[in-house]
Amino acid sequence: GGAREGDWLCKQCSHRNFRRRDHCQTCGLDKPADAGKAPPTAQGGGGAGLEAGDWRCGECSAVNFRRRTECFKCRAGRPP
């Protein structure tokens, strides 16, 4: 399933959280006041957004640097 309206990405670890959560399920960071206002794919991660070549894991939604061949968080392989 994809993201639903109001779901939010943690700015610290890039985990996708359901809108009902007040804290990130993965790292515990508080939900920011502006969370869920933009579609989760537009919120970026880590506050800086994606750089050219960076990729988002299809399994856990973590943002990975382009140099990684597997997700730093869940170890899923980089998509082709």
C-alpha positions, 0 to 999 in steps of 0.5 A: 500500500502507498501513502495516504493523506496525512501520513508523514515522513520522519525528518530524522530517519525517513520512516513513513508514519501513519497520520495517527502517530505523534512520534516516529514509529522507528526513532521516536522523533516527535511529529513536526507541526507541518507533518502530513501537509504535503504528500510524503514523497514531497517532504524529503527526508533528513530535511534536505530532500533527495540529491541526484542519484539518492534513492528511497527504499521500496521496503521501508521508505528510508532515503539512501545515498546514491553510493549505497547498494543496499538500504542502510536501514533494512538491508533491502537491495537497491532497485534497478 
